[in-house]
Each structure stands twice: as structure tokens, then as C-alpha cells.
Amino acid sequence: MTWVLLLLLGLVVTGVVALLLNGIFREAKAIDAGACAIWDGGKRVANNTVHVPDLIRTNRFVDDILAAVPGLIKNLERIRQHAEGCPGCPNCVVGGKI
């Protein structure tokens, strides 16, 4: 009879341990899912910020282009004035007379 009680007690303890382990397993899966979400978010942030140095370099190019605009406008105005009064254009433009 004692061995039957011990066997039942062992089964009850085994059942409780199984329930506790199942709870731990579910919590571990939830933690893993949260960690995966954080990892994916971090990768998206990294992918979006990897191009910031390229944008800085692009801004420098834009600044250089904007600095050249007044000279370009001046030269385009010279070409326009020449073309208005030159009967040989565009031949003289191609020949480098401007």
C-alpha cells in the first residue's frame, strides 16, 4: 500500500513539474519572439541609417553645384546674347568663337 501512495505522489510531483516546465517553455518562447522582434527592428534601423554618410556626401555635391550656378547663368546669358545677334550660330558656337 505504501508503494502505491509513493507511486501516486511521484505521479503528482511529475505532473506538477511537467506543468511548471510547460509554463517555463511558453515564457521562453514569448521572450524569444520579443527578442526576434527587437532584432528585426534593429536591422531595419541599421538598413535605414547605413546611407546617412552618402547623404552627407550628396549634400556636399549639391553645395558645389549651387556654388557653380551663378557662373553658369553668366555664361548662358553670354551664349543667349551672342545667339540673338549672330547669323552663323550654332556653327560659331561649335567652332569655339564664343
BAVOGU-915445 format. One record per residue: x, y, z of N, C-alpha, C, O, CB in turn; residue in three letters; chain; residue number from 1. Coordinates in Angstrom, 1 decimal, always signed. Last residue first. Glycine has a CB too. Layout:
// residues N
((X,Y,Z),(X,Y,Z),(X,Y,Z),(X,Y,Z),(X,Y,Z),"ALA","A",NUM)
...
//
This chain:
// residues 98
((+32.8,+81.7,-79.3),(+32.2,+82.5,-78.2),(+33.2,+82.5,-77.0),(+32.9,+83.1,-76.0),(+30.9,+81.8,-77.7),"ILE","A",98)
((+33.9,+80.2,-81.2),(+34.1,+81.6,-81.3),(+33.6,+82.4,-80.1),(+33.8,+83.6,-80.0),(+33.5,+82.1,-82.6),"LYS","A",97)
((+33.9,+77.3,-81.5),(+34.5,+77.9,-80.3),(+34.8,+79.4,-80.4),(+35.8,+79.9,-79.9),(+35.9,+77.3,-80.1),"GLY","A",96)
((+32.4,+76.0,-83.3),(+33.7,+76.3,-83.7),(+34.5,+77.0,-82.6),(+35.7,+77.2,-82.7),(+33.7,+77.2,-84.9),"GLY","A",95)
((+29.9,+75.9,-82.1),(+30.7,+74.7,-82.2),(+32.1,+74.9,-82.5),(+33.0,+74.2,-82.1),(+30.0,+73.8,-83.3),"VAL","A",94)
((+29.3,+78.6,-82.4),(+29.4,+78.0,-81.1),(+30.2,+76.8,-81.1),(+31.0,+76.5,-80.2),(+27.9,+77.8,-80.5),"VAL","A",93)
((+29.2,+78.9,-85.1),(+30.3,+79.6,-84.4),(+30.4,+79.1,-83.0),(+31.5,+79.1,-82.4),(+30.1,+81.1,-84.4),"CYS","A",92)
((+26.9,+77.3,-85.7),(+28.3,+76.9,-86.2),(+29.4,+77.6,-85.5),(+30.4,+77.0,-85.2),(+28.3,+77.3,-87.7),"ASN","A",91)
((+24.3,+77.9,-85.0),(+25.2,+77.4,-83.9),(+26.6,+77.0,-84.4),(+27.4,+76.5,-83.7),(+24.6,+76.2,-83.4),"PRO","A",90)
((+25.2,+81.2,-85.9),(+25.0,+80.2,-84.8),(+24.1,+79.1,-85.3),(+23.2,+79.4,-86.1),(+24.4,+80.9,-83.6),"CYS","A",89)
((+25.4,+83.2,-87.8),(+26.1,+81.9,-88.0),(+25.9,+80.9,-87.0),(+26.4,+79.8,-87.1),(+27.5,+82.2,-88.2),"GLY","A",88)
((+24.3,+85.6,-87.0),(+23.6,+84.8,-88.0),(+24.2,+83.5,-88.2),(+23.6,+82.6,-88.9),(+23.6,+85.6,-89.3),"PRO","A",87)
((+23.9,+86.7,-83.7),(+24.9,+86.0,-84.6),(+24.1,+85.3,-85.7),(+23.3,+84.4,-85.4),(+25.8,+85.1,-83.8),"CYS","A",86)
((+22.3,+87.8,-81.8),(+22.9,+88.7,-82.7),(+23.8,+88.0,-83.8),(+24.4,+88.7,-84.6),(+23.7,+89.7,-82.1),"GLY","A",85)
((+21.5,+85.6,-80.2),(+20.5,+86.6,-80.7),(+21.0,+87.5,-81.8),(+20.3,+87.9,-82.7),(+19.9,+87.4,-79.6),"GLU","A",84)
((+23.8,+84.4,-79.5),(+23.0,+83.7,-80.4),(+21.9,+84.7,-81.0),(+21.5,+84.5,-82.2),(+22.3,+82.5,-79.7),"ALA","A",83)
((+24.8,+86.3,-77.6),(+25.6,+86.0,-78.8),(+24.6,+85.4,-79.9),(+24.7,+85.8,-81.0),(+26.7,+85.1,-78.6),"HIS","A",82)
((+22.9,+86.0,-75.6),(+23.1,+87.3,-76.2),(+23.9,+87.2,-77.6),(+23.5,+87.8,-78.5),(+23.9,+88.2,-75.3),"GLN","A",81)
((+23.3,+83.3,-74.9),(+22.0,+83.8,-75.4),(+22.2,+85.1,-76.2),(+21.6,+85.3,-77.2),(+21.0,+84.0,-74.3),"ARG","A",80)
((+25.9,+83.3,-74.0),(+25.6,+82.5,-75.2),(+24.3,+83.0,-75.8),(+24.1,+83.1,-77.0),(+25.4,+81.0,-74.8),"ILE","A",79)
((+25.6,+85.0,-71.7),(+26.6,+85.4,-72.8),(+26.2,+84.6,-74.1),(+26.2,+85.2,-75.2),(+28.0,+85.1,-72.4),"ARG","A",78)
((+23.9,+83.4,-70.3),(+23.4,+84.7,-70.7),(+24.3,+85.2,-71.9),(+23.8,+85.8,-72.8),(+23.4,+85.7,-69.6),"GLU","A",77)
((+25.6,+81.3,-69.7),(+24.4,+81.0,-70.5),(+23.8,+82.4,-71.0),(+23.3,+82.4,-72.2),(+23.3,+80.3,-69.7),"LEU","A",76)
((+27.4,+82.6,-68.0),(+27.8,+82.0,-69.3),(+26.6,+81.7,-70.3),(+26.7,+82.0,-71.5),(+28.6,+80.7,-69.1),"ASN","A",75)
((+25.8,+83.2,-65.8),(+26.5,+84.3,-66.6),(+26.9,+83.8,-68.0),(+26.7,+84.5,-68.9),(+27.8,+84.7,-65.8),"LYS","A",74)
((+24.9,+80.7,-65.0),(+23.9,+81.6,-65.5),(+24.6,+82.7,-66.3),(+24.1,+83.2,-67.3),(+23.1,+82.3,-64.3),"ILE","A",73)
((+27.4,+79.6,-64.2),(+26.7,+79.0,-65.3),(+25.6,+80.0,-65.9),(+25.5,+80.1,-67.1),(+26.0,+77.7,-64.8),"LEU","A",72)
((+28.0,+81.3,-62.1),(+28.9,+81.3,-63.2),(+28.2,+80.7,-64.4),(+28.4,+81.1,-65.6),(+30.1,+80.5,-62.9),"GLY","A",71)
((+25.8,+80.6,-60.3),(+26.0,+82.0,-60.8),(+26.9,+82.1,-62.1),(+26.6,+82.8,-63.0),(+26.5,+82.9,-59.7),"PRO","A",70)
((+26.3,+77.7,-59.9),(+25.2,+78.2,-60.6),(+25.3,+79.7,-61.1),(+25.0,+79.9,-62.3),(+23.9,+78.1,-59.8),"VAL","A",69)
((+28.3,+76.8,-58.2),(+28.6,+77.0,-59.6),(+27.5,+77.6,-60.4),(+27.7,+78.1,-61.6),(+29.0,+75.7,-60.3),"ALA","A",68)
((+27.1,+76.5,-55.8),(+28.1,+77.5,-55.9),(+28.5,+77.8,-57.3),(+28.9,+78.9,-57.7),(+29.4,+77.0,-55.1),"ALA","A",67)
((+25.4,+74.3,-56.4),(+24.8,+75.6,-56.1),(+25.8,+76.7,-56.2),(+25.5,+77.8,-56.7),(+24.1,+75.6,-54.8),"LEU","A",66)
((+27.4,+72.3,-56.6),(+26.6,+72.7,-57.7),(+26.0,+74.0,-57.6),(+26.0,+74.9,-58.5),(+25.5,+71.6,-58.0),"ILE","A",65)
((+28.4,+72.3,-53.9),(+29.3,+72.6,-55.0),(+28.5,+73.0,-56.3),(+28.9,+74.0,-57.0),(+30.2,+71.4,-55.4),"ASP","A",64)
((+26.0,+71.5,-52.6),(+26.6,+72.8,-52.3),(+27.5,+73.2,-53.4),(+27.6,+74.4,-53.8),(+27.3,+72.7,-51.0),"ASP","A",63)
((+25.8,+68.9,-53.8),(+24.7,+69.9,-54.0),(+25.3,+71.3,-53.7),(+25.0,+72.3,-54.5),(+23.5,+69.6,-53.2),"VAL","A",62)
((+28.0,+67.7,-52.6),(+27.9,+67.9,-54.1),(+26.9,+68.9,-54.5),(+27.1,+69.8,-55.4),(+27.6,+66.5,-54.8),"PHE","A",61)
((+27.2,+67.8,-49.9),(+28.4,+68.5,-50.4),(+28.4,+68.7,-51.9),(+28.8,+69.8,-52.3),(+29.7,+67.7,-50.0),"ARG","A",60)
((+25.0,+66.1,-50.1),(+24.8,+67.5,-49.7),(+26.0,+68.3,-50.1),(+25.9,+69.4,-50.5),(+24.6,+67.6,-48.2),"ASN","A",59)
((+26.3,+63.7,-50.6),(+25.4,+64.2,-51.6),(+25.2,+65.7,-51.3),(+25.2,+66.5,-52.2),(+24.1,+63.5,-51.6),"THR","A",58)
((+27.6,+63.2,-48.2),(+28.4,+63.5,-49.4),(+27.6,+64.1,-50.5),(+28.0,+65.0,-51.2),(+29.0,+62.1,-49.9),"ARG","A",57)
((+25.3,+62.8,-46.6),(+26.2,+63.9,-46.3),(+27.1,+64.3,-47.5),(+27.3,+65.4,-47.8),(+27.1,+63.6,-45.1),"ILE","A",56)
((+24.3,+60.5,-47.8),(+23.5,+61.8,-47.9),(+24.4,+63.0,-47.6),(+24.2,+64.0,-48.1),(+22.4,+61.7,-46.9),"LEU","A",55)
((+26.3,+58.7,-47.2),(+26.1,+59.0,-48.6),(+25.3,+60.3,-48.7),(+25.6,+61.1,-49.6),(+25.3,+57.9,-49.3),"ASP","A",54)
((+25.9,+58.6,-44.4),(+27.1,+59.2,-44.9),(+27.0,+59.5,-46.4),(+27.6,+60.5,-46.8),(+28.3,+58.2,-44.7),"PRO","A",53)
((+23.3,+57.3,-44.4),(+23.5,+58.6,-43.9),(+24.8,+59.3,-44.4),(+24.8,+60.4,-44.8),(+23.4,+58.7,-42.4),"VAL","A",52)
((+22.9,+54.6,-45.0),(+23.1,+55.6,-46.1),(+23.3,+57.0,-45.7),(+23.4,+57.9,-46.5),(+21.9,+55.5,-47.1),"HIS","A",51)
((+22.3,+53.3,-42.7),(+23.6,+53.0,-43.4),(+23.9,+54.0,-44.5),(+25.1,+54.2,-44.8),(+23.6,+51.5,-43.9),"VAL","A",50)
((+19.9,+53.6,-41.7),(+20.9,+54.6,-41.3),(+22.2,+54.4,-42.0),(+23.1,+55.2,-41.9),(+21.1,+54.6,-39.8),"THR","A",49)
((+18.3,+51.5,-42.6),(+17.9,+52.9,-42.9),(+18.9,+53.9,-42.6),(+18.9,+55.0,-43.1),(+16.6,+53.2,-42.2),"ASN","A",48)
((+19.6,+49.3,-41.5),(+19.5,+49.5,-43.0),(+19.1,+50.9,-43.4),(+19.5,+51.4,-44.5),(+18.4,+48.5,-43.5),"ASN","A",47)
((+19.2,+49.8,-38.8),(+20.6,+49.8,-39.4),(+20.5,+50.0,-40.9),(+21.3,+50.7,-41.5),(+21.3,+48.5,-39.0),"ALA","A",46)
((+16.4,+49.5,-38.6),(+17.1,+50.8,-38.3),(+18.5,+50.9,-38.9),(+18.8,+51.9,-39.5),(+17.2,+51.0,-36.7),"VAL","A",45)
((+16.2,+46.9,-39.3),(+15.6,+47.9,-40.2),(+16.2,+49.2,-39.9),(+16.4,+50.0,-40.8),(+14.1,+47.9,-39.9),"ARG","A",44)
((+17.6,+45.7,-37.2),(+18.1,+45.5,-38.5),(+17.5,+46.6,-39.5),(+18.2,+47.1,-40.4),(+17.9,+44.1,-39.1),"LYS","A",43)
((+15.9,+46.4,-35.1),(+17.3,+46.9,-35.1),(+17.9,+46.8,-36.5),(+18.6,+47.7,-36.9),(+18.1,+46.1,-34.1),"GLY","A",42)
((+13.7,+44.8,-35.8),(+13.6,+46.3,-35.7),(+15.0,+46.9,-35.8),(+15.2,+47.9,-36.5),(+12.9,+46.7,-34.5),"GLY","A",41)
((+14.7,+42.3,-35.4),(+14.3,+42.7,-36.8),(+14.2,+44.2,-36.8),(+14.5,+44.8,-37.8),(+12.9,+42.1,-37.1),"ASP","A",40)
((+15.3,+42.4,-32.7),(+16.4,+42.1,-33.6),(+16.0,+42.6,-35.0),(+16.7,+43.3,-35.7),(+16.8,+40.6,-33.7),"TRP","A",39)
((+12.7,+42.6,-31.6),(+13.7,+43.7,-31.4),(+14.8,+43.6,-32.4),(+15.3,+44.6,-32.9),(+14.2,+43.6,-29.9),"ILE","A",38)
((+11.6,+40.2,-32.5),(+11.0,+41.4,-33.0),(+12.0,+42.6,-32.8),(+12.1,+43.5,-33.6),(+9.7,+41.7,-32.2),"ALA","A",37)
((+13.3,+38.4,-31.1),(+13.3,+38.4,-32.6),(+12.7,+39.7,-33.1),(+13.2,+40.3,-34.1),(+12.5,+37.2,-33.2),"CYS","A",36)
((+12.5,+39.0,-28.5),(+13.9,+39.3,-28.9),(+14.0,+39.3,-30.4),(+14.8,+40.1,-31.0),(+14.8,+38.2,-28.3),"ALA","A",35)
((+9.8,+38.1,-28.6),(+10.1,+39.5,-28.4),(+11.5,+39.9,-28.8),(+11.8,+40.9,-29.4),(+9.9,+39.8,-26.9),"GLY","A",34)
((+10.3,+35.4,-29.0),(+9.5,+36.1,-30.0),(+9.8,+37.6,-29.9),(+10.0,+38.3,-30.8),(+8.0,+35.8,-29.9),"ALA","A",33)
((+11.7,+34.7,-26.6),(+12.3,+34.6,-27.9),(+11.6,+35.4,-29.0),(+12.3,+36.0,-29.9),(+12.4,+33.1,-28.3),"ASP","A",32)
((+9.6,+35.2,-24.8),(+10.8,+36.0,-24.7),(+11.6,+35.9,-26.1),(+12.1,+37.0,-26.6),(+11.7,+35.6,-23.6),"ILE","A",31)
((+7.9,+33.2,-25.6),(+7.4,+34.6,-25.7),(+8.6,+35.5,-25.7),(+8.7,+36.5,-26.4),(+6.5,+34.9,-24.5),"ALA","A",30)
((+9.4,+30.9,-25.1),(+9.0,+31.2,-26.5),(+8.6,+32.6,-26.6),(+8.9,+33.3,-27.7),(+7.9,+30.2,-26.9),"LYS","A",29)
((+9.6,+31.2,-22.3),(+10.8,+31.2,-23.1),(+10.5,+31.5,-24.6),(+11.2,+32.3,-25.2),(+11.7,+29.9,-23.0),"ALA","A",28)
((+6.9,+30.8,-21.6),(+7.6,+32.1,-21.4),(+8.8,+32.2,-22.2),(+9.1,+33.3,-22.7),(+7.9,+32.2,-19.9),"GLU","A",27)
((+6.7,+28.0,-22.4),(+5.9,+29.1,-23.0),(+6.5,+30.5,-22.8),(+6.5,+31.3,-23.8),(+4.4,+29.0,-22.5),"ARG","A",26)
((+8.6,+26.9,-20.6),(+8.8,+26.8,-22.1),(+8.0,+27.8,-22.8),(+8.5,+28.5,-23.7),(+8.3,+25.4,-22.5),"PHE","A",25)
((+7.4,+27.4,-18.2),(+8.7,+28.0,-18.5),(+9.0,+28.0,-20.0),(+9.5,+28.9,-20.5),(+9.8,+27.2,-17.7),"ILE","A",24)
((+5.1,+25.9,-18.5),(+5.0,+27.3,-18.3),(+6.3,+28.0,-18.6),(+6.3,+29.1,-19.2),(+4.6,+27.6,-16.8),"GLY","A",23)
((+6.3,+23.3,-18.6),(+5.5,+23.8,-19.8),(+5.3,+25.3,-19.7),(+5.4,+26.0,-20.7),(+4.1,+23.1,-19.8),"ASN","A",22)
((+7.4,+23.2,-16.1),(+8.3,+23.2,-17.2),(+7.5,+23.7,-18.5),(+8.1,+24.4,-19.3),(+8.8,+21.8,-17.5),"LEU","A",21)
((+5.0,+23.1,-14.6),(+5.9,+24.2,-14.4),(+6.9,+24.3,-15.6),(+7.2,+25.4,-16.1),(+6.7,+24.0,-13.1),"LEU","A",20)
((+3.9,+20.7,-15.6),(+3.2,+21.9,-15.8),(+4.1,+23.1,-15.6),(+4.0,+24.1,-16.4),(+2.0,+22.0,-14.7),"LEU","A",19)
((+5.9,+18.9,-14.7),(+5.6,+19.0,-16.2),(+4.8,+20.3,-16.4),(+5.1,+21.0,-17.4),(+4.8,+17.8,-16.7),"ALA","A",18)
((+5.7,+19.2,-12.0),(+6.9,+19.5,-12.6),(+6.7,+19.7,-14.1),(+7.2,+20.7,-14.7),(+8.0,+18.5,-12.4),"VAL","A",17)
((+3.1,+18.1,-11.6),(+3.4,+19.5,-11.3),(+4.6,+20.0,-12.0),(+4.7,+21.1,-12.5),(+3.5,+19.6,-9.7),"VAL","A",16)
((+3.6,+15.4,-12.5),(+2.6,+16.3,-13.2),(+2.8,+17.8,-12.9),(+2.8,+18.6,-13.8),(+1.2,+15.9,-12.8),"GLY","A",15)
((+5.4,+14.6,-10.6),(+5.8,+14.6,-12.0),(+4.9,+15.5,-12.8),(+5.3,+16.2,-13.7),(+5.8,+13.2,-12.6),"THR","A",14)
((+3.8,+14.7,-8.3),(+5.0,+15.6,-8.4),(+5.5,+15.7,-9.9),(+5.8,+16.8,-10.4),(+6.2,+15.0,-7.6),"VAL","A",13)
((+2.0,+12.7,-9.0),(+1.5,+14.1,-8.8),(+2.7,+15.1,-8.9),(+2.6,+16.1,-9.6),(+0.9,+14.2,-7.4),"VAL","A",12)
((+3.7,+10.5,-9.2),(+2.9,+10.9,-10.4),(+2.4,+12.4,-10.2),(+2.5,+13.2,-11.2),(+1.7,+10.0,-10.6),"LEU","A",11)
((+4.6,+10.4,-6.6),(+5.5,+10.6,-7.6),(+4.8,+11.1,-8.9),(+5.4,+11.9,-9.6),(+6.3,+9.3,-7.9),"GLY","A",10)
((+2.1,+9.8,-5.3),(+2.8,+11.0,-5.0),(+3.9,+11.4,-6.1),(+4.0,+12.5,-6.5),(+3.5,+10.9,-3.6),"LEU","A",9)
((+1.7,+7.2,-6.5),(+0.8,+8.3,-6.7),(+1.4,+9.7,-6.4),(+1.2,+10.6,-7.2),(-0.5,+8.2,-5.9),"LEU","A",8)
((+3.9,+5.9,-5.3),(+3.8,+6.0,-6.8),(+2.8,+7.1,-7.2),(+3.1,+7.9,-8.1),(+3.3,+4.6,-7.3),"LEU","A",7)
((+3.3,+6.1,-2.6),(+4.6,+6.8,-3.2),(+4.5,+6.9,-4.7),(+4.9,+7.9,-5.2),(+5.8,+5.9,-2.8),"LEU","A",6)
((+1.0,+4.6,-2.6),(+1.0,+6.0,-2.2),(+2.2,+6.8,-2.8),(+2.1,+7.9,-3.3),(+0.9,+6.2,-0.7),"LEU","A",5)
((+2.1,+2.2,-3.4),(+1.0,+2.8,-4.2),(+0.9,+4.3,-3.9),(+0.8,+5.1,-4.8),(-0.3,+2.1,-4.0),"VAL","A",4)
((+3.8,+1.6,-1.3),(+4.4,+1.8,-2.6),(+3.4,+2.5,-3.5),(+3.8,+3.2,-4.4),(+4.9,+0.5,-3.2),"TRP","A",3)
((+2.0,+1.2,+0.7),(+2.9,+2.4,+0.8),(+3.5,+2.7,-0.5),(+3.6,+3.8,-0.9),(+4.0,+2.1,+1.8),"THR","A",2)
((+0.8,-1.2,+0.0),(+0.0,+0.0,+0.0),(+0.9,+1.3,+0.0),(+0.5,+2.3,-0.7),(-0.9,+0.0,+1.2),"MET","A",1)
//
